Amino acid sequence: MAGRIWTGTAQLLLFVVAFGLVLAWFGLTLREAYRQVDMSNSAPAQSHAVLGIAGAILAAAVWLWSLVTSLVLLQQAEKQDQPPRSGAPPRIPGEQGGTQGSPD
């Protein structure tokens, strides 16, 4: 999580809550559908759409938050000083230049 442990943990926990809301909506909707199939039950159907909508909005908000966090991390990584790239491989410290194993 690139040193942002609290940000990543908060995003994960909020997304789990959002998933729980959507799961609760789905379960309650299924229960209500089975109640309507039962002919002995004449109670009107109840809507639990608030849970599903709240879960979907929270999940979208957390996803956008994680997108912004990722873009900020990418931007910070690009700003760090990086050595100029050349066609040659990097030098190994302690090694001397020249050819090794050349016939004498």
HELIX and SHEET records of a PDB file:
HELIX    1   1 ILE A    5  VAL A   37  1                                  33    
HELIX    2   2 ALA A   49  LYS A   79  1                                  31    
END                                                                             
